Amino acid sequence: MKFYIETFGCKVNAYESNFIKQSLLKSGFLFVNSLKEADIIIINTCTVTNTADSKCKKFVRHVRREAPDSILVVMGCSVQNNVKEYEEMHIDILIGNKDKSKIPDILKNYLKNPEKYLNFTNNRDLEFEDMQITDFDHTRAFIKIQDGCDNFCSYCIIPFMRGKCRSKDFEKIIEEAKDLVKSGHREIVLTGIHTGSYSYNGHDLVDVINALSDISGLQRIRLSSVEITELNAKFMEMLKTNKKFCDHLHIPLQAGSDEVLKAMNRKYDLNFFFNKIAEIRAIRPNISITTDIIVGYPTETKELFQKTCETAWQLKFSRIHVFPFSKRNGTVASRLKEISSTEKTERVHKLLEISKMLEKEYAEQFLNKEVEVLIEEVKDGVSIGHTGNYLKVKINKELERNGLYKVLYQEIEE
């Protein structure tokens, strides 16, 4: 039978979908890139914002119109957060965030006995659901090393959807990385819901990074995201000595004022953040530091938003991922009076303009200098890839995909 997968949301979802795809292929199913060709359609959902929820539900309805006879599997965070709504849709297999790895077996059973299948739990006390892949759809291969979150930021529903922090077997991570390198991957991205909290039998995140750096053929190690509070002395020592760790860190700030950070239940203040960024740049002066910022939090006044803009300039981020505050029922922030959507939109646009200027300012440092590019896409005589510090580079010749090349950085790409 032919199957199609649509993935919404984060790198963890991308990894899980990749595992499901690989498992179904091993079980004799055939992958197709078209909804109309598919006998089975799998949708991996996201609920981090209202927009994410809306997109997922809209796509489910679209699938039912376009492929009414397909077997529809819907899973993930949006299901976990909106069970009743999804139950009312015409979905054959409905799964929350537990037992995603069992989808091949669930599908086989469904084909023998086509009865509607529901599986979800509100229990936060979950075990790490083991998944291992040997290849990945993208040039940069992801490994999910951690799941869950215990931070309970006041705006965030994810700890309720994903459960407690839990981590993957240390040896299995190394084994998986070796398999991915054998498949031709030169860069690995370590990902999780709260990646920096990784802990397994005395091993922490730095131990994982250092162990991966010993793998022959692996050229780059990258983190999807890490909290500023987890960049301890051991991590800083790794930054000094580990040549394979990329010159890029994504560190969420979320707000640029102490007042809003406190209201958000973040675990640091601006002084701590500034000092840690200075410490990082003292070790790696050219490092790219990207971030997430939420604008329009209910307690964010116009003055406090202006403070966030000033903070962003001072910290010299190389890119800012900007999100308008999105009310998530069940969180502390959902009980607060919201700022108007018009005001939130204006703030988003203003901060995105700052991000564009900072991105250009960072990239200009590298113009007419030699950079090393990992080729991710080759098409129509053009090769496209990224440097270790995540500058996008286009080269007007066809090079080997997954290859690393030293070139002159001559043009800033959008």
Secondary structure, DSSP 8 states (H G I E B T S, - for coil): -EEEEEE-S-HHHHHHHHHHHHHHHHTT-EE-S-TTT-SEEEEEE--SSHHHHHHHHHHHHHHHHH-TTSEEEEEEHHHHH-HHHHHTS--SEEE-SSSGGGHHHHHHHHHHS---EEE----S---------S--SSSEEEEE-EE------TT--HHHHH-S-EE--HHHHHHHHHHHHHTT--EEEEE-SSGGG-EETTEEHHHHHHHHTTSTT--EEEES---GGG--HHHHHHHHH-TTB-SEEE---B-SSHHHHHHTT-S--HHHHHHHHHHHHHH-TT-EEEEEEEE--TT--HHHHHHHHHHHHHHT-SEEEEEE----TTSGGGGS----HHHHHHHHHHHHHHHHHHHHHHHHTTTTEEEEEEEEEEETTEEEEEETT--EEEESS---TT-EEEEEE-S---
